[in-house]
Amino acid sequence: MSTQALINSVIRPEIRALTAYKVADATGFIKLDAMENPYIWPDALKTEWLKRVRDAEINRYPDPEAKSLCQILKAYNRIPDTCDLILGNGSDEIIQLLLMALPAHAAVMAPEPSFVMYKQIAQCLGLNYQGLPLLADNFELDIEAILGAIKAQQPAIIFLAYPNNPTGNLFDSAAIERIITHSTGLVIIDEAYAPFTDFSFIERLTEYNNLLVMRTVSKLGLAGLRLGFIAGHPSIINELNKARLPYNINTLTQCSAEFALTHPEMFAEQTGTICTERARMFLQLSVLEGISPSPSAANFILFRTPHNRATDIFNALKEKNILIKNLSSQQSLLKDCLRVTIGKPEENNAFIKALKATLQAL
Ligand SMILES: *Cc1c(COP(=O)(O)O)cnc(C)c1O
């Protein structure tokens, strides 16, 4: 049998139709493409952390329920006592776990543009994914259209990133409430950018049994650990837990995250600086001729560039050693759009300087 015939017979067509999620090689670049926290830890803290790691029993399997880490995450994130948690190897794994639990061909919805993994994983699993186009002028939810789609298709899951990636805005909370109350399925509020905003649905978890709130430590400053969680009604969490692999959170992640999260002041200082820089970057972008930034409650800013020049600008920045994200080819709403992650002040300055020079040379 030819290799292609072999592939055709064993790999599902929906997977063959996908392209793998690509991550650009950032070696040597000022890296402002992936919403990472740019700060590392002071040496004293690293030493203390390494002591914990040294004593970790990596010959043993990890705690399958990560009980002590769950307690710390619950306190750190002020999750109501009556809710339970599931941890994932990044929130990506939780999205996969949620979607794996659904009936075959169930409808899954998410706004577009939004986080690409909702669609990617849903399609990979052969689910009926439906994008809900955001309004073009302000990237808000088109609430009447969404309520209509919910009524017609009864989605098993709706994902809402709050703040949304890649647009950076917080959707209208009254519209989100209407989606929760009109939905006969689960509504997942993805709060990956919670460290950069005061708005959250965590407190409202106790009001709705179909609401789940998902978070990650990635954007906070621990992207390398791969740790996310979802909180919700204990009976729903109990069902989802059956689809989880038993040792999905490794020992080094458990002990490192437990250690890190007992230093909330350090993260508060770092995310505070990032938010201050976000405001400064927004102003600097908005005064540039031809650039219009979108208001952001996250650690990145989406901005529109002059007509049909986004890719040229992206490449010119790359030549100046600055890596951001080019979204201009993804969808019509993102035409001419680039996204920059907020870095250290000196990195942000280098970006603004390079962007100015690039625009002048256009
Ligand atoms: C980055 C991101 C995630 C993924 O987080 P991990 O925990 O690193 O897998 C999830 N949702 C949104 C909206 C994101 O932007």
The ligand as an ORCA input file, in Angstrom:
! r2SCAN-3c Opt
* xyz 0 1
  C      -2.984     31.414     25.761
  C      -4.394     31.039     25.854
  C      -4.792     29.794     26.333
  C      -3.816     28.641     26.499
  O      -3.263     28.584     27.692
  P      -2.327     27.372     28.126
  O      -2.716     27.178     29.530
  O      -0.949     27.882     27.936
  O      -2.636     26.178     27.269
  C      -6.139     29.538     26.514
  N      -7.057     30.457     26.191
  C      -6.725     31.656     25.694
  C      -7.787     32.629     25.362
  C      -5.383     31.979     25.496
  O      -5.066     33.148     24.946
*
